C-alpha cells in the first residue's frame, strides 16, 4: 500500500510525521487535516504541486514542511500564517518570488536551494529565530541588508548565485560559523583555479578497478579502487550537479588549492576518461581505524552535529584532535581558503585523537575578496573550531584544563574581530 492509500485508509490519529512523496499530488489531500492535532512533519516532495490551500494553518502543530521538487513559482503566503512552522524546504522548484507574508514568525530554517530567486524580502531579517539559510543555486545579485539583524543565524549557503559582493553585516553576525559562497562572480573563476594545478598527476578511469562504494555525499560518491600496480586508494567521483553547498567544480578547485597537510585528506591525482565525463580525485585510502567523529545535524539539532552517545575521549585525545584540526585550518587559511563546513561530520578520527579533515564542498577561494572580508571568512572557521572544541570537551572523560576552556571561549567570541586566528589556536594547543 502506497503512502496515499494508507492515508485514505486512515492513519493513527496520533501520527506525528507524514510522508507523501512521489504520489503525483496536484493538491493537498483533505485527509491530511484528520491529523491536525498531532502532525508535526509533512513531506510533500516530488509531486506536481504549485500551490497550497488557504486553510493550511488548520495544521496548527505543523513544524516542518518539505515541498522540494514540485512546481511552485512563488513561496505560498499561507505559510506565514502557520503558527508553529519553523522549517520550510522548497528545494528544486521554479520559485522566483518570496513574499514577505510567506515567512512564518517562528522560522528557524529556510531551504530555497536550486530555484530562480533574484531578490529576497527585507522582512527576512525580522525573523529573529532564523539559524539556517540555504539559497545556493539561485540568481541572487544581492542579499537583504536586514540579515545583519539575524543574531541567531549560524549557517548560510549562498554559493552559485550572481553575487558581486558579500555584505559586511552578514560577516559580522555573532553566531555565524558556516558559510558557503563560492561560484559567484565575486569568486575566482574555478576553472582558472583548476588550471593552476595542472601539474597534478592524472589517472585514467580505465586503469582503475572499483571494488566497493565507501560513501556518498551531496557532491559525489567515494569508491574504494585499485590501480594497475595493485595499489588501493579512494576515488571521489563528482556528480556534476548543484548541491546544497554549491557547485562540484568549486569543490574540485578548492580541494586542489588545499595542498598537503598531515591532518588533511590529500589529493594524489585527477581522474581522466570517465565514461560520463565526470570529474574525480584520487586520494589515499584511510585506514579502518579512522571513523567519522559525528553524524550531520538532525532536524531537531538544526546546526549542530549528532555524536555517538557512547563517545568518550581522554584529555590527551581531545588535545591531539583539536591540535590536528587547528593546524589543518591554519594551513588552509595560509593557502587562501576558508573551509566553510568545518564540522565533526567531516572529520575522521581514531581512538587516540588523530584526525583527518575532508569535504571541501562549501570552501571558498579567498584571493578575489577584499582583505577584510577574507579575514572575516577565516574568523567564521575559527568560530566553527570553537564549536568543535565545545563538543569535544563535553565528551571528555575529565574536566577540561582551564587553558583549553579559555581557548574554546575565545574562538566562540560573539565579536569576530576578538577571535584568535587558527594559527594562534594551533600554537596555543601545541604549547599545552
Secondary structure, DSSP 4 states (H G I P E B T S, - for coil): --HHHHHHH---TT--EEE-TTS--SS--GGGGGGTTT--EEE--SS------TTGGG-TT--EEE--SS--SEE-GGGGG-TT--EEE-TTS---EE-GGGS-TT--EEE--SS--S---GGGGG-TT--EEE--SS--S---GGGGG-TT--EEE--SS--S---HHHHT-SS--EEE--SSTTSPPHHHHHHTTTTS-EEEGGG-EEEEEEEE-SSEEEEEEE-TTS-EEEEEEE--SB-SS-BHHHHHHHHHHH---TTB--EEEEEE--TT---EEEE----TT-EES-BPP-TTTTTS-B--TT--B-HHHHHHHHHHHHHHHHHHHHTTEE-S---GGGEEE-TTS-EEE---TT-EE-TTS-HHHHHHHHHHHHHHHHHHHHHHHHTBSSPPPHHHHHHHHHHT-SSGGGSPPHHHHHHHHHH-
